[in-house]
Amino acid sequence: MSELTNLIIGIVVLILGIPIGSFLAKMTKDEQKLGQKWFKLIIIIAVLGAIINLIAGNDVLLFGFLFITVVTGMNLRKK
């Protein structure tokens, strides 16, 4: 039961990353152009971290890295 609860909380937090990323994209339009290469690097590092923690079985870090990926990806999407 605890495993299922952790999974549901993680999914809810990931879904919350979409409006948070959209909000940040609207608030930081000037940084988006200058930091696109850094946003892409952050996404690559976060995806690698998520894969490593998926293999290691560390759910907290897995969802943390996925949250970073979602928020940063929303920032790149809102050019």
C-alpha positions as CSV (number, residue, x, y, z in Angstrom):
1,M,0.0,0.0,0.0
2,S,2.8,2.4,0.8
3,E,4.4,1.8,-2.6
4,L,1.2,2.6,-4.4
5,T,0.7,5.8,-2.3
6,N,4.3,6.9,-3.2
7,L,3.6,6.3,-6.8
8,I,0.3,8.3,-6.8
9,I,2.0,11.2,-5.0
10,G,4.9,11.2,-7.5
11,I,2.5,11.2,-10.4
12,V,0.5,14.1,-8.9
13,V,3.7,16.1,-8.4
14,L,4.8,15.5,-12.0
15,I,1.4,16.7,-13.2
16,L,1.8,19.8,-11.1
17,G,5.1,20.4,-12.9
18,I,3.2,21.3,-16.1
19,P,1.4,24.5,-14.8
20,I,4.5,25.4,-12.7
21,G,6.7,25.2,-15.9
22,S,4.2,27.2,-17.9
23,F,4.1,29.9,-15.2
24,L,7.9,30.1,-15.0
25,A,8.1,30.3,-18.8
26,K,5.7,33.3,-18.8
27,M,7.6,35.0,-16.0
28,T,11.1,34.5,-17.4
29,K,10.9,35.2,-21.2
30,D,14.1,37.1,-21.4
31,E,16.2,34.2,-19.8
32,Q,14.7,31.7,-22.2
33,K,16.6,32.9,-25.2
34,L,19.9,33.2,-23.4
35,G,19.7,29.9,-21.5
36,Q,18.4,27.5,-24.1
37,K,21.6,25.5,-24.3
38,W,21.6,25.3,-20.5
39,F,18.0,24.2,-20.4
40,K,18.8,21.4,-22.8
41,L,21.8,20.3,-20.7
42,I,19.7,20.3,-17.5
43,I,17.1,18.1,-19.3
44,I,19.8,15.6,-20.4
45,I,21.3,15.4,-16.9
46,A,17.8,15.1,-15.3
47,V,16.8,12.3,-17.7
48,L,20.1,10.4,-17.0
49,G,19.5,10.9,-13.3
50,A,16.0,9.5,-13.6
51,I,17.2,6.5,-15.6
52,I,19.9,5.8,-13.0
53,N,17.5,6.1,-10.1
54,L,14.9,3.9,-11.9
55,I,17.5,1.2,-12.1
56,A,18.6,1.8,-8.5
57,G,15.0,1.8,-7.2
58,N,15.1,5.2,-5.6
59,D,11.7,6.6,-6.2
60,V,12.2,10.0,-4.5
61,L,15.2,10.9,-6.7
62,L,13.5,9.4,-9.8
63,F,10.4,11.7,-9.4
64,G,12.6,14.6,-8.5
65,F,14.6,14.3,-11.7
66,L,11.4,13.8,-13.7
67,F,9.9,16.9,-12.1
68,I,13.0,18.9,-13.2
69,T,12.7,17.5,-16.7
70,V,9.0,18.4,-16.9
71,V,9.4,22.0,-15.6
72,T,12.5,22.7,-17.8
73,G,10.8,21.1,-20.8
74,M,7.8,23.4,-20.4
75,N,10.2,26.3,-20.3
76,L,11.8,25.3,-23.6
77,R,8.4,24.6,-25.2
78,K,7.2,28.2,-24.4
79,K,9.6,30.0,-26.8
